[in-house]
Structure formats: structure tokens, C-alpha cells
Amino acid sequence: MTSPIRIHATAIVEPGVEIGEGTAVWDGAHLRAGVRVGRHCIIGEKAYLGPGVVLGDLVKVNACAYLCTGVTIEDGCMIAAHTVFTNDLTPRATDPELRGLLDSGPGPRTLRTVVHRGASIGANVTIGPGIELGTFCMVGMGSVVTRDIPAFGLVVGNPARLVGLVDRSGEKVWSSADGKLPADGSIIPCNEDGCLVVTAGRVRWQPAQERGPGDRGPRGIE
Ligand SMILES: CC(C)(COP(=O)(O)OP(=O)(O)OC[C@H]1O[C@@H](n2cnc3c(N)ncnc32)[C@H](O)[C@@H]1OP(=O)(O)O)[C@@H](O)C(=O)NCCC(=O)NCCS
């Protein structure tokens, strides 16, 4: 049985928008042409999704979020209220002689941003253009993100700095004193389901059942 799509009467859904089953679009939201939204998402009131924005399944976009062209949000992400994405690092309204407005459509200056699976962005965050937000990362409220965020990274501030790692439920499982990831080979316990493992400067989730009997940990960072 499929779930219905609910679109508030005041929402603007332009032609060519695709919306998956079970998704709700609240009052005053605006979905521009070519937007693709997956299944069981919520698009909050007065959110703006620019031309061609792509959302996976189970994504929450809260009120007044601004997602511009070039933004892709993967499955299970949380985009809190008043989050603003950007896609032009050095924007100008007009040509250099101020003769006329520049075209607002996608062009060579349009940079792409990807928010990977399970990531959360807190309220009132600004995301710089051309950024990659790693899987299950978390961005603290009010942050200004100017650099890529590693998977499971917790960042806060302006400019946003790495202050720790979070697990898949969002619990902080490790604190960073210097804005750097734990050393390669570190194992950070999360819960009985698994741990985070750092290899070649990347953080990944390792389910408990994947750890062999000879493996050390998880007992803290090893
Ligand atoms: C980033 C966040 C996850 C940290 O939570 P936490 O681990 O419980 O944080 P703590 O309270 O332990 O704070 C640790 C330190 O970071 C600071 N801090 C916390 N959040 C911060 C933020 N967003 N920006 C800057 N500093 C922050 C705290 O003031 C504290 O500083 P101190 O040690 O000097 O006192 C949380 O504060 C946050 O921003 N959550 C998002 C909330 C949100 O936007 N929800 C949207 C849906 S309602």
C-alpha cells in the first residue's frame, strides 16, 4: 500500500517536480522546476528548493530552509530551520559595468554541495558553496561551514571546526582538542552495535558483528 503525498494548498510546486510517496510539503514551501524529492520526506513551511535540487528518502527540511541549485541531500538527513546553502563563492548581481543583471540560472560558477546519508545540520547554519558533508556528520546550530566535514564529524562555530565525533544516533563519542581526527587505527566505541574506525584519515562505522575474535577493542581509542 502506498502512502499519499500531501501538498498544502499554499505551496508552489513548479512543473517537472518529482515527489515520492508519503512526502508532505507544508504551507508556503516552493519547489522549483526539476526538484526531485524522495519518499517519506517532510518539506517544512516556507522552505525553498531551487531548480534541480535533489532529496533522497526520509529527509526532513524544516521551516524557511534555503536549498539552492547544486544541492543534493542523501537519505535520512536533517536540515533544520533557516539553514542556508550557497552555490557561488564570489557572487555578483551584474556584469562588471553594471549594465544588467547576470543570469540566475546554473552556470560555470555554480558549485555543487552534497550532504551525505544520515547527516544533520542544526538551525540557522550557513553552508558554503562546493562543500561535502560526510555521512552522519552533525553541524551545530548557527555554524558557518567553509570546509568539507568528515563522516561522523561534529563541527561548530564560525568558521566551523571539528570538535568531536558523533555516532549514528547523534551521541558525541569522542572530543577533539585540536580540530583534528583521531589517528589512523583508532577505534572509538559507540554502543553494542558497533564502533567508529579511523583508517587513512577517514572515519567509518564498523558493526559489532564485523569484528573478528582477534580484534582489539572497542575499549576507547586504541
Ligand atoms: C553542537 C551540539 C550538538 C553540541 O551539543 P553538546 O555536545 O551537548 O554540547 P555541550 O553543551 O557539551 O557544549 C560543549 C561546548 O560547545 C559549545 N557549543 C555547543 N553548541 C555550540 C554551537 N552550535 N556553536 C558554538 N559552540 C557550541 C558549548 O557552549 C560548550 O562550550 P564550553 O565548553 O565553552 O562551555 C549542540 O549544541 C547543537 O548545536 N545542536 C543542534 C541543535 C539544533 O539546531 N537543532 C535543530 C532541530 S530543533
The ligand as a Gaussian input file, in Angstrom:
#p B3LYP/6-31G(d) Opt

LIG

0 1
 C       26.668000      21.113000      18.650000
 C       25.765000      20.412000      19.650000
 C       25.277000      19.079000      19.049000
 C       26.632000      20.147000      20.865000
 O       25.871000      19.562000      21.852000
 P       26.621000      19.085000      23.194000
 O       27.689000      18.114000      22.873000
 O       25.583000      18.724000      24.174000
 O       27.339000      20.409000      23.582000
 P       27.809000      20.908000      25.000000
 O       26.657000      21.547000      25.672000
 O       28.506000      19.788000      25.705000
 O       28.826000      22.042000      24.578000
 C       30.184000      21.885000      24.512000
 C       30.758000      23.251000      24.258000
 O       30.469000      23.642000      22.915000
 C       29.711000      24.853000      22.918000
 N       28.713000      24.736000      21.862000
 C       27.665000      23.876000      21.821000
 N       26.978000      24.052000      20.684000
 C       27.590000      25.036000      20.008000
 C       27.323000      25.665000      18.766000
 N       26.296000      25.304000      18.000000
 N       28.175000      26.634000      18.365000
 C       29.230000      27.004000      19.124000
 N       29.528000      26.442000      20.316000
 C       28.709000      25.470000      20.747000
 C       29.103000      24.937000      24.310000
 O       28.813000      26.259000      24.670000
 C       30.196000      24.339000      25.145000
 O       31.219000      25.291000      25.322000
 P       32.048000      25.386000      26.703000
 O       32.725000      24.047000      26.834000
 O       32.991000      26.515000      26.451000
 O       31.023000      25.613000      27.742000
 C       24.525000      21.257000      20.016000
 O       24.888000      22.350000      20.849000
 C       23.801000      21.792000      18.792000
 O       24.160000      22.814000      18.209000
 N       22.757000      21.041000      18.399000
 C       21.899000      21.398000      17.277000
 C       20.568000      21.990000      17.798000
 C       19.675000      22.308000      16.639000
 O       19.950000      23.179000      15.850000
 N       18.583000      21.555000      16.484000
 C       17.710000      21.738000      15.317000
 C       16.435000      20.981000      15.410000
 S       15.424000      21.606000      16.714000

